[in-house]
Amino acid sequence: MTADMGFEKCEDIGVGRTDIVLGAIAGDVVGSPYEFSSIKTTDFPLFSEKSRFTDDTVMTIAVLNALLEYEEQTEMRFSGPDDIDMGRLKSLLVGSMKTFGRAYPKAGYGGRFYRWLAGDGIEPYNSFGNGSAMRVSPVGAFFDSAEMIDLVAEASAAVTHNHPEGIKGAKAVAEAIYLAGRRGQEAKDKQEIKEILSVKYGYDLNLTLDEIRPRYRFDETCQGSVPEAITCFLEGGSYEEVIRLAVSLGGDSDTQAAIAGGIAAARYGLPDEIKTETLTRLPADLLAVYRRFA
């Protein structure tokens, strides 16, 4: 499938693809008040005056913008894995991340990423932080091919997070979005999704959230947060329940809710009230990229 196909034409995807991206952004906004004030409960207000977008949203929009720019600037478009100009795509990813990141310098970036963002260099720095996983939802939303998702997810991570765990985290989340969004004959139940991700990526997804929550602490690595975010999706029965579960772990709340939210939105869609609350918190430039995708 080429990425210019409209969401309504993708009949095997039961929800709008914009829901996937906004689902990740909404998770970021909902989780933001609790990033450094951990809670261990699902009983909290979804939105408050403290609810805001953070670096997770800025970089999600940056990745989306780079994919849109690639489509707009190249004649070949994303027609297939063999046709991707990977050098051009990575250049667009770097440029987009630096442009949007520098526009929001206080969004809450990690120290190493901030130095990369502010500096003149473009080389990756071998990170295995969960930043590669929290910004990858546009890849899962953009493509309807597991091979394309795998390839582009790796590219989106490798421009900064080129450590094997950083790349693995991004690829696992993008594939989880792909699997969660299958409909019709390609539909996957959650047990199938769990088995696929466990075998392919080596993540232990057997612990329940009730087992994880008491011992869990802030962890901004892919290997210490991506499996837990996936487990939130596996246990939750709706978009809202999934992001509440992600926040209730008491870890890197905004990022885990962003990761889990993108996956959950692929399966359940996004409630209108959550869409509205989230969109009203986005500034015009970030909103414009989302609207281009829509």
C-alpha positions in Angstrom: 0.0 0.0 0.0 1.3 3.5 -0.7 1.0 5.9 2.1 -1.2 8.4 0.2 -4.2 6.0 0.4 -6.9 7.7 2.5 -7.8 6.1 5.8 -11.3 5.5 4.7 -10.0 3.4 1.9 -8.1 1.0 4.2 -11.0 -1.3 4.9 -8.9 -3.7 7.0 -8.1 -0.9 9.4 -11.1 -0.4 11.6 -10.2 3.1 12.9 -8.9 6.2 11.3 -5.1 6.3 11.1 -5.0 9.8 12.5 -6.5 8.2 15.7 -3.2 6.3 16.1 -1.1 9.4 16.1 -3.5 11.4 18.2 -3.8 8.4 20.5 -0.1 8.6 21.3 -0.3 12.3 21.8 -3.3 12.0 24.0 -1.4 9.5 26.2 1.4 12.0 26.5 -0.9 14.8 27.6 -2.8 12.6 30.0 0.4 11.2 31.6 2.3 14.5 31.7 1.2 15.6 35.2 2.4 12.3 36.7 5.8 12.0 35.0 7.6 13.1 38.1 4.7 12.6 40.6 4.1 8.9 40.3 0.7 7.4 41.2 -0.2 3.8 41.6 -3.9 4.0 40.8 -6.1 4.3 37.7 -8.4 6.7 39.6 -7.2 10.1 38.5 -8.6 12.9 36.3 -7.8 12.4 32.6 -7.3 16.1 32.0 -6.5 19.0 34.3 -4.8 22.4 34.0 -1.5 20.5 34.4 -2.2 18.3 31.4 0.1 19.4 28.5 2.1 18.1 25.6 5.7 17.2 26.1 8.7 16.1 24.1 6.8 12.9 23.2 4.3 14.9 21.2 6.9 17.2 19.6 8.9 14.3 18.4 5.9 12.3 17.3 4.8 15.3 15.1 8.4 15.6 13.9 8.4 12.0 12.6 5.0 12.5 11.1 6.2 15.6 9.4 9.3 13.9 7.9 7.1 11.1 6.5 4.8 13.6 4.9 7.7 15.6 3.5 9.2 12.5 1.9 5.9 11.8 0.2 5.6 15.4 -0.9 9.1 15.8 -2.1 9.8 12.5 -3.9 8.2 11.2 -7.1 8.8 7.5 -6.0 6.9 8.0 -2.8 6.8 5.0 -0.4 5.9 2.5 -3.1 7.8 -0.4 -1.5 10.9 -1.3 0.6 13.2 -1.5 -2.3 12.3 2.0 -3.5 13.0 4.0 -0.3 15.8 6.5 -0.5 17.0 5.8 3.0 19.5 8.6 3.0 16.9 11.2 2.1 14.4 9.8 4.6 16.9 10.0 7.4 17.9 13.5 6.4 14.3 14.5 6.6 13.9 12.9 10.0 16.9 14.7 11.4 15.9 18.0 10.0 12.3 17.7 11.2 13.4 16.6 14.7 15.8 19.5 15.0 13.3 22.1 13.6 10.4 21.1 15.9 12.6 20.3 18.8 14.3 23.7 18.7 10.9 25.4 18.5 10.0 23.8 21.8 13.3 23.6 23.8 11.6 23.2 27.1 9.4 20.3 26.2 11.3 17.9 28.5 13.9 16.2 26.4 16.5 13.9 28.0 20.0 15.4 28.4 21.8 13.6 25.6 19.0 14.1 23.1 18.8 17.8 24.0 22.5 18.2 23.3 22.1 16.4 20.0 19.1 18.7 19.3 20.9 21.9 20.0 24.2 20.9 18.4 25.3 21.1 14.8 26.1 17.4 14.6 23.7 14.8 13.1 25.3 11.6 14.1 23.4 9.2 16.4 24.6 8.6 19.9 23.9 5.0 20.6 20.9 5.6 22.9 18.6 2.9 24.2 16.2 5.4 25.7 12.4 5.1 25.2 12.4 8.2 23.0 12.7 6.0 19.9 9.5 4.1 21.0 7.4 7.1 22.0 7.8 8.9 18.6 7.2 5.9 16.3 3.4 5.8 16.2 3.3 7.7 12.8 5.2 4.8 11.3 2.5 2.4 12.5 -0.2 4.7 11.2 1.4 5.5 7.9 1.9 2.1 6.4 -0.1 -1.0 5.8 2.8 -3.4 5.3 4.7 -5.2 8.1 7.9 -5.0 6.0 7.6 -1.3 5.5 6.8 -0.6 9.1 9.9 -2.6 10.2 12.2 -0.8 7.8 10.9 2.8 8.5 10.6 2.2 12.3 14.3 1.3 12.3 15.2 4.4 10.4 13.1 6.6 12.7 15.0 5.3 15.7 18.5 5.0 14.2 19.0 8.7 13.5 19.5 9.1 17.2 18.8 5.9 19.1 21.0 3.5 17.1 21.7 1.1 20.1 20.1 -2.3 19.3 17.6 -1.9 22.2 16.6 1.6 21.0 15.9 0.2 17.5 14.2 -2.9 18.9 11.9 -0.8 21.1 10.7 1.4 18.1 10.2 -1.6 15.9 8.2 -3.5 18.6 5.9 -0.6 19.2 5.3 0.0 15.5 4.6 -3.7 14.9 2.3 -3.7 17.9 0.3 -0.9 16.3 0.2 -2.8 13.0 -1.0 -6.0 14.7 -3.5 -4.2 16.9 -5.1 -2.5 13.9 -5.7 -5.7 11.8 -9.3 -6.3 10.9 -11.2 -9.0 9.0 -9.3 -12.1 8.1 -6.0 -10.6 9.2 -7.4 -9.7 12.7 -5.2 -10.8 15.6 -6.5 -11.4 19.1 -4.4 -10.2 22.0 -2.9 -13.6 22.8 -1.6 -13.8 19.3 -0.2 -10.3 19.5 1.5 -11.2 22.8 3.1 -14.3 21.4 4.3 -12.6 18.2 5.9 -9.8 20.1 7.4 -12.0 22.8 9.0 -14.3 20.3 10.2 -11.7 17.8 11.6 -9.2 20.3 12.4 -11.3 23.3 10.2 -9.2 25.7 8.8 -11.0 28.7 5.1 -10.2 28.5 4.0 -12.8 31.0 3.9 -10.6 34.2 0.6 -9.0 34.9 0.3 -5.3 35.7 -0.6 -6.2 39.3 2.7 -8.0 39.6 4.6 -5.2 37.9 3.1 -2.2 39.7 4.3 -2.6 43.3 8.0 -2.7 42.3 8.0 -0.5 39.2 9.8 2.7 39.2 10.7 5.5 36.7 12.6 3.8 33.8 13.3 5.7 30.6 15.0 2.9 28.8 13.2 0.9 26.0 13.9 -2.4 27.7 12.5 -1.1 30.9 9.3 0.6 29.6 8.3 -0.8 26.2 7.2 -4.3 27.5 5.2 -2.7 30.3 3.5 -0.3 27.9 2.6 -3.2 25.6 1.2 -5.1 28.7 -1.1 -2.2 29.4 -2.5 -2.6 25.9 -2.9 -6.4 26.4 -4.8 -6.0 29.7 -6.9 -2.9 28.9 -10.3 -3.2 27.3 -10.7 0.3 25.9 -8.4 3.2 24.9 -9.1 5.0 28.2 -8.5 2.0 30.3 -5.2 1.3 28.6 -3.8 4.8 29.2 -5.1 4.8 32.8 -3.2 1.5 33.3 0.0 3.0 31.8 -0.1 5.9 34.1 -0.9 3.7 37.1 2.4 1.9 36.9 4.1 5.0 38.3 6.9 5.0 35.9 7.7 7.4 33.0 4.0 8.1 32.9 3.7 10.4 29.8 6.0 8.2 27.6 4.4 4.9 28.7 0.9 6.3 28.1 2.1 7.7 24.7 3.4 4.3 23.7 0.4 2.4 25.0 -2.0 5.0 23.6 -0.8 4.6 20.0 -1.3 0.8 20.2 -4.7 1.1 22.0 -5.9 3.7 19.4 -5.1 1.2 16.6 -7.4 -1.3 18.2 -10.1 0.8 19.8 -10.0 4.2 18.2 -10.1 7.4 20.2 -13.2 8.7 22.1 -14.4 12.1 20.8 -14.0 13.8 24.2 -10.4 12.7 24.4 -9.7 14.0 20.9 -11.2 17.3 21.7 -9.3 17.8 25.0 -6.0 16.8 23.3 -6.4 18.9 20.2 -7.2 22.1 22.2 -3.8 21.7 23.9 -1.7 21.6 20.7 -0.2 24.8 19.3 -0.9 25.8 15.7 2.3 24.5 14.1 2.0 21.0 15.6 -1.7 20.9 14.9 -1.0 21.9 11.2 1.1 18.8 10.7 -1.6 16.6 12.2 -4.2 18.2 10.0 -2.0 17.6 6.9 -2.0 13.9 7.7 -5.8 14.0 8.3 
